[in-house]
Amino acid sequence: MEPMPQIPMLSYDVVVIGGGPAGMAAAVKAKELGLNVLLLDENDYLGGILPQCIHPGFGLHYFKEELTGPEFASRLARRMVELGVEYRTSSRVLEIRNYSDLEKVVIFTSPAGVYQAWAKAIIYAAGARERHAFEIGIVGDRVAGIYTAGEAQTLMDVYGILPGKEIVIVGSGDVGLIMARRFALEGAKVKAVVELMPYPGGLARNVMILKDFNIPLYLSHKVVEVRGRGRVQRVKVVKVDENFNEVPGSEFWIEADTLVISAGLVPSVKKLKKIGVEIDPATGGPIVNDRLETSVPGIFVAGNSLLINDLVDYVAEQGELAAEAAKEFIDKGGIESRNWVKVEKGENVRLIAPHYLSGDRDVHLYLRVARPMEDVEVRVPEIGKRLRLPVVKPAEMIRLKLKAEEIQKAGEKLTVEVVGA
Amino acid sequence: MKVYRFTCIVCPLGCSIEVKVENGKIVDVTGHTCPRGQEWAIEEVTSPKRIVMSVVPVEGGALPTVSVKTAEPVPKDKIPKLMRFLAGLKLKAPIEIGRVVAEWEGIKIVATRGA
């Protein structure tokens, strides 16, 4: 295929899409490995969502100290600048084209115009999007005052604007809980956190926040309707039974001027789907091998585009891994095809990645359970591996390390299951 | 005897810790898996503290605010007063990340973003 002559052409070893922690860690590692790298981000600053995550709790594994989101981001950004990694912000990827294994094109707009960047490999680290109100079945008036948690966080913690005075939060995942604390600290009244599941969605340490500020948590409840003139005035909450059916007569209204939706994240993979990358319906991200390579050779994926992580440390770790793989891909002209060991989901495993293992190297499996359990073992029966854990929750990702020699003992597949100890 | 039950927030493990208090004295701590958890649980009963974060308006920076945190945990009951102090702050760019931008009752306020 011919290059598009009317669009200025650039050439790199690897183009990294996304300037959050996965993308920045990937770009740094790729540059350290001697690759010619371009990083693209559509935001006007680097860091992805980290600059707005001003709470502490980041970096305990990756930097061995506790940092806030902006501090974590600035360390990676500084490293990028020190190494002279080329990057462009305010640059939006329009299209990825896959001409052949070592010929790929990323077409992007930037303040300087439209460009086509040719690359031998692409690391896709575009993160995730938030689920919105319509997606979770909230009906009613289309009024001002409905935000996703990330939008509200950007308003408050980047632009310094408090999004409302009386707030109802949908979803008790970490994002929802952390936003509850931020709103309360900044003087807004958080009237309720409403959670569909019978248990809180976030880490236990974040659930503590609600106690700190006396914020009511409604478990097994959902927001079904929002009403207001011009602006949110009240939201309707209803109890649900164990099958998530609404309990008749249980509905009540909460007066509020703001509804914040924190109903989970979905990997952003639209542009990958377009070029035929196979998607795992359980993770919402691509199906990958232990090099984080997708089903399209030379397209690697890391961070929340791969699967939704709960620690930024794992996101950065995946970015580095993708960069090492891109280096191997470029040096050898491809990742060797082989009889990959397939990873299968067993009892109480809702999702798991990576999906195929080579046995050439140690690997971290990232998995989530379907339902909470106490005193369990994570088991891989084919190789006799066991990891005992006091408690597992759907909100908390389990990271299971398998050694190369352990994987070699498996046959065609290995099954990961979470069962009572 | 009074029994306090907490979910430990020292690390993501989130142990369920119980602290038993009799006549204002701690008699027993159970459920923790590390000494840091025990120490935290005792402090949580006697004088709970939190790191506090916020944003402060900044003039002339790339973004309209700079994020800040306290250099050390602050007693919980003092947090509303500290927030009022922070709400009154105004800064001017340039500010480097890590700089002490203010001090309140001996507690340093540190910039966590550059501006």
Interface residues (C-beta under 8 A of the other chain):
Chain A: Y45 P51 I54 H55 P56 L60 T68 P70 E71 S74 M156 D157 V158 Y159 G160 L185 E186 G187 L203 A204 R205 V207 M208 D212 L311 P390 V391 E396
Chain B: F6 T7 C8 I9 V10 C11 P12 L13 G14 R50 I51 V52 M53 S54 V55 P57 A62 L63 P64 T65 S67 K69 K76 I79 M83 A87 I97 G98 T112 R113 G114
